[in-house]
């Protein structure tokens, strides 16, 4: 199995540590992972230092690589948007927030209802 991980975080916080640890655990189980993260962000650098496959996050890269992977795992809201636009078949979204996630459609955000229904 091949998994494409997307993370748009600028800092190394809990979600980024979880993504890194998840990739380590998956590798130990024989699962191939690729990470798209902000170039120069702490997660990008930590993954590179560990020898993981990591590339700068961009919509074009997400679109190209999503088709080459069995599953896309979006680790934050911005990455969820990238994955939805990329049109990958199988998508997992992980939101690590301390508040209830409301339907984006109720906020009046453009495309919010579509994003909630399509995930």
C-alpha positions as CSV (number, residue, x, y, z in Angstrom):
1,X,0.0,0.0,0.0
2,X,1.1,3.5,-0.8
3,X,-0.1,6.5,1.3
4,X,0.3,10.2,0.5
5,X,0.3,12.3,3.6
6,X,-0.5,16.0,3.3
7,X,0.3,18.6,6.0
8,X,0.3,22.3,5.6
9,X,1.4,23.3,9.1
10,X,4.0,25.9,9.6
11,X,5.1,24.7,13.0
12,X,5.9,21.4,14.7
13,X,2.9,20.9,16.9
14,X,1.0,17.8,18.1
15,X,-0.5,17.0,14.7
16,X,2.8,17.2,12.9
17,X,4.4,14.9,15.5
18,X,1.5,12.5,15.1
19,X,2.0,12.5,11.3
20,X,5.7,11.8,11.7
21,X,5.1,9.0,14.1
22,X,2.4,7.5,11.9
23,X,4.7,7.4,9.0
24,X,7.4,5.7,11.1
25,X,4.9,3.1,12.3
26,X,3.6,2.5,8.8
27,X,7.1,2.1,7.4
28,X,7.8,-0.6,10.1
29,X,4.7,-2.4,8.8
30,X,5.9,-2.2,5.2
31,X,3.6,0.6,4.1
32,X,5.2,3.1,1.7
33,X,4.5,6.8,2.6
34,X,5.2,10.1,0.8
35,X,4.8,13.4,2.7
36,X,3.8,16.7,1.1
37,X,4.6,19.4,3.6
38,X,5.5,23.1,3.5
39,X,9.1,23.5,2.3
40,X,11.3,24.5,5.2
41,X,8.6,23.7,7.8
42,X,9.8,21.7,10.8
43,X,7.8,18.7,9.7
44,X,9.4,18.8,6.3
45,X,12.9,19.0,7.8
46,X,12.2,16.3,10.4
47,X,11.0,13.9,7.7
48,X,13.9,14.6,5.5
49,X,16.4,14.1,8.3
50,X,14.8,10.7,9.0
51,X,15.2,9.7,5.3
52,X,11.5,9.7,4.5
53,X,10.2,10.6,1.1
54,X,9.1,14.3,1.4
55,X,8.3,16.9,-1.2
56,X,7.1,20.5,-1.0
57,X,3.4,20.8,-0.7
58,X,1.6,22.3,-3.7
59,X,-1.7,21.7,-5.4
60,X,0.0,20.5,-8.6
61,X,2.1,18.0,-6.7
62,X,-0.9,16.8,-4.7
63,X,-2.9,16.3,-7.9
64,X,0.0,14.3,-9.5
65,X,0.9,12.2,-6.6
66,X,-2.6,11.4,-5.4
67,X,-3.1,9.4,-8.5
68,X,0.0,7.3,-7.7
69,X,-1.0,6.4,-4.2
70,X,-3.7,4.1,-2.8
71,X,-4.8,6.5,-0.1
72,X,-4.4,10.2,0.7
73,X,-4.3,11.2,4.4
74,X,-4.9,14.9,5.0
75,X,-3.6,16.0,8.4
76,X,-5.2,19.4,8.6
77,X,-8.0,21.6,7.1
78,X,-5.9,23.2,4.4
79,X,-4.5,19.8,3.3
80,X,-8.1,18.5,3.2
81,X,-8.9,21.3,0.7
82,X,-5.9,20.3,-1.4
83,X,-6.9,16.6,-1.4
84,X,-10.5,17.4,-2.3
85,X,-9.4,19.5,-5.3
86,X,-6.8,16.9,-6.2
87,X,-9.7,14.4,-6.6
88,X,-8.0,11.4,-5.0
89,X,-10.2,8.4,-4.7
90,X,-9.7,7.4,-1.1
91,X,-9.3,10.1,1.4
92,X,-8.8,10.1,5.2
93,X,-9.0,13.4,7.0
94,X,-7.6,13.9,10.5
95,X,-8.6,17.0,12.4
96,X,-6.9,17.6,15.8
97,X,-8.9,20.4,17.4
98,X,-10.1,21.1,20.9
99,X,-13.5,22.3,19.7
100,X,-16.4,20.7,17.9
101,X,-16.0,20.8,14.1
102,X,-19.2,22.4,12.6
103,X,-20.4,21.9,9.1
104,X,-18.5,24.4,6.9
105,X,-21.8,24.9,5.0
106,X,-23.3,26.6,8.1
107,X,-20.5,29.2,8.1
108,X,-21.3,30.4,4.6
109,X,-17.8,29.5,3.4
110,X,-17.8,29.0,-0.3
111,X,-17.8,25.3,-1.2
112,X,-18.1,24.4,2.5
113,X,-21.1,22.1,2.1
114,X,-19.4,20.3,-0.8
115,X,-16.3,19.7,1.2
116,X,-18.2,18.2,4.1
117,X,-20.3,15.9,1.8
118,X,-17.4,14.8,-0.4
119,X,-15.1,13.6,2.4
